[in-house]
Amino acid sequence: MKITFFGHSSLGIEVNGKHIVVDPFISGNPKASHIDIHSLKADFILLTHAHQDHILDVEAIAKRTNAIIVSNWEIATYYGNKGFQNHPMNHGGSWDFEFGKVKYVNAIHSSSFPDGTYGGNPGGFVIEGEHKNIYIAGDTALTMDMKLIPLRTKLDLAILPIGSNFTMDVEDAITAAEFVECDKVLGIHYDTFGYIEINHEEAIKKFFNSGKDLMLLEIGGFIEL
């Protein structure tokens, strides 16, 4: 399983021969200007919620690739009404896709499209594929529901927001890592704009002092599990 960071909360995942794009906000992010959305491969697009900084490039990517959009009922229906392929989910539900199993889990945040359309309840994803398990938290506050995840799934990686103001901060993300029983964390949702800028060295040190590994990838950088 290969995971590439496209900036903000945007990810590319290669698993079992399929390409997944998560929360594509790339063309609107000056820090990700070297990432070409017109060359990204996508068989599936996973969306945690409907805010612009998570869905900006969905239509451009889906039109070109015919990717299947996977999200909650409201978001999937929104894109379905525009003619895009979609697969709706809701909290607690799982589905076996070609690349592996996906479970839609709880997140505490808000969710609406830029035009004001209701975006349903926000969520996260637990993905199992190639004998590796990852948790993509989406935009969320720290929540006790995270403790439910390791009851079913032993994680190899937790992908957590760390920028504060709109989501968890570094300290809450450390607690979240404890809740999901995963010491390997990929940080997202930081530095994109002023509200969520962080001190990288300090964040990594706080995780290290808690016995955990925080990875802050360069945009375009990747890890393999």
C-alpha positions in Angstrom: 0.0 0.0 0.0 1.5 3.3 -1.1 0.2 6.6 0.3 1.0 9.9 -1.3 0.4 13.3 0.3 -1.0 15.9 -2.0 -1.2 18.7 0.6 -3.8 19.7 3.2 -6.0 16.6 3.6 -5.6 15.3 0.1 -4.1 11.8 -0.4 -3.5 9.3 -3.1 -3.6 5.6 -2.2 -2.4 2.8 -4.4 -3.7 -0.6 -3.2 -4.3 -3.9 -5.0 -3.7 -2.3 -8.3 -6.3 0.4 -7.8 -5.8 4.2 -7.3 -7.8 6.1 -4.7 -7.9 9.8 -4.2 -9.0 11.2 -0.9 -10.5 14.7 -0.3 -9.0 16.3 -3.4 -8.2 20.0 -2.6 -5.2 20.6 -4.8 -5.7 23.2 -7.5 -6.8 25.7 -4.9 -3.7 25.1 -2.7 -0.7 27.3 -3.7 1.5 25.0 -1.7 0.5 22.1 -4.0 1.0 23.9 -7.3 3.4 21.2 -8.5 0.7 18.5 -8.3 -1.1 18.2 -11.6 -4.7 17.1 -11.1 -5.0 16.3 -14.8 -2.5 13.5 -14.5 -3.6 11.9 -11.3 -4.9 8.3 -11.6 -8.2 7.6 -9.8 -10.5 4.6 -9.8 -12.2 5.8 -6.6 -12.6 9.2 -4.8 -13.2 9.0 -1.1 -14.7 12.1 0.6 -15.0 12.6 4.3 -17.3 15.6 4.1 -18.5 18.4 1.8 -16.4 21.4 2.6 -14.6 23.1 -0.3 -11.1 22.3 1.1 -12.0 18.6 0.6 -14.0 18.5 -2.6 -12.7 21.3 -4.8 -11.2 19.0 -7.5 -13.7 16.1 -7.3 -15.5 16.9 -10.5 -12.4 17.7 -12.6 -10.9 14.4 -11.6 -14.1 12.3 -11.8 -15.0 13.6 -15.3 -11.6 12.6 -16.7 -11.2 9.3 -14.9 -14.8 8.1 -14.4 -13.9 7.4 -10.8 -16.5 6.1 -8.3 -17.2 8.7 -5.6 -17.5 7.1 -2.2 -19.0 9.1 0.7 -22.1 9.5 2.8 -25.5 9.3 1.3 -26.0 13.0 0.9 -22.6 13.7 -0.8 -22.9 10.6 -3.0 -26.4 11.6 -4.1 -25.2 15.2 -4.8 -22.7 13.9 -7.3 -25.0 11.2 -8.6 -27.5 13.9 -9.5 -24.7 15.5 -11.6 -24.2 12.2 -13.5 -21.1 10.9 -11.6 -20.7 7.3 -10.5 -21.0 7.0 -6.8 -21.3 4.6 -3.9 -23.2 5.9 -0.8 -22.3 4.8 2.7 -23.3 5.8 6.3 -21.8 5.5 9.7 -21.0 2.0 10.8 -21.4 0.5 7.4 -18.8 -1.4 5.5 -18.3 -2.5 1.9 -15.9 -4.8 0.0 -14.5 -2.8 -2.9 -12.1 -4.2 -5.6 -9.2 -2.8 -3.6 -10.3 -3.8 -0.1 -12.8 -3.2 2.6 -13.9 0.2 3.6 -15.8 1.2 6.8 -17.4 4.6 7.3 -16.8 5.8 10.8 -17.8 8.7 12.9 -16.3 12.2 12.9 -17.3 15.3 14.8 -17.2 18.3 12.4 -19.7 20.1 10.1 -20.4 19.4 6.4 -21.9 21.6 3.7 -21.1 22.3 0.1 -19.9 25.7 -1.0 -23.3 26.4 -2.5 -24.9 25.8 0.9 -26.3 22.3 0.1 -26.4 20.0 3.1 -23.5 17.6 3.1 -24.8 15.1 5.6 -22.8 14.0 8.6 -19.0 14.1 8.3 -17.1 10.8 8.7 -13.8 9.0 8.4 -12.7 5.8 6.7 -11.1 2.6 7.9 -9.5 0.9 4.9 -8.2 -2.7 4.8 -6.2 -3.8 1.8 -3.0 -5.8 1.0 -3.0 -7.0 4.7 -2.6 -3.4 5.9 -5.2 -1.4 7.8 -5.4 2.4 7.9 -7.7 5.0 9.5 -8.4 8.3 7.7 -10.0 10.5 10.4 -11.1 13.3 8.2 -11.8 16.6 9.9 -12.7 15.8 13.4 -12.5 16.7 17.0 -11.2 14.1 19.4 -14.0 11.7 20.1 -14.5 8.6 22.3 -15.9 6.8 19.3 -12.3 6.4 18.1 -11.9 3.7 20.8 -14.3 1.5 18.9 -12.0 1.2 15.9 -9.3 -1.1 17.5 -12.1 -3.4 18.8 -12.5 -4.6 15.2 -9.3 -3.5 13.4 -5.6 -3.5 14.2 -4.3 -0.4 12.5 -0.9 0.0 10.8 -1.4 3.7 10.3 -3.6 6.5 11.6 -4.0 9.6 9.4 -5.0 12.4 11.7 -5.6 16.2 11.4 -3.3 18.2 13.6 -3.7 21.8 12.7 -6.2 22.8 15.4 -8.8 25.7 15.1 -11.1 23.6 12.8 -9.9 20.1 14.0 -7.9 18.4 16.6 -4.6 19.9 17.6 -1.3 18.0 18.1 -2.1 17.1 21.8 -5.6 15.8 20.9 -4.1 13.8 18.0 -1.7 12.1 20.4 -4.7 11.1 22.5 -6.5 10.0 19.3 -3.6 7.8 18.4 -3.9 6.2 21.9 -7.6 5.7 21.4 -7.1 3.9 18.1 -4.1 2.0 19.5 -1.8 3.1 16.7 1.6 4.6 17.2 2.4 5.4 13.6 0.6 8.7 12.5 0.6 10.7 9.3 -0.4 14.3 10.0 -2.8 16.2 7.7 -4.8 19.4 7.7 -2.0 21.7 8.7 -0.1 24.7 7.3 -2.4 25.3 4.3 -3.5 28.7 5.6 -2.9 30.9 8.7 -5.5 29.4 11.0 -3.8 25.9 11.0 -0.1 26.6 10.8 2.0 24.4 13.2 5.5 24.1 14.5 6.8 20.9 12.8 9.7 20.3 15.1 7.6 20.8 18.2 4.8 18.5 16.9 7.2 15.7 16.1 8.9 16.0 19.5 5.5 15.9 21.3 4.6 12.7 19.5 8.1 11.2 20.1 7.9 12.0 23.8 4.6 10.1 23.9 6.2 7.0 22.2 4.7 7.7 18.8 6.0 8.5 15.3 4.5 11.6 13.6 5.2 11.8 9.9 4.9 15.2 8.1 5.4 14.5 4.5 6.5 17.0 1.8 3.7 17.6 -0.7 4.2 14.9 -3.3 6.0 12.7 -0.8 4.9 9.2 0.0 5.2 6.3 2.3 4.8 2.5 1.7 3.2 0.1 4.2 
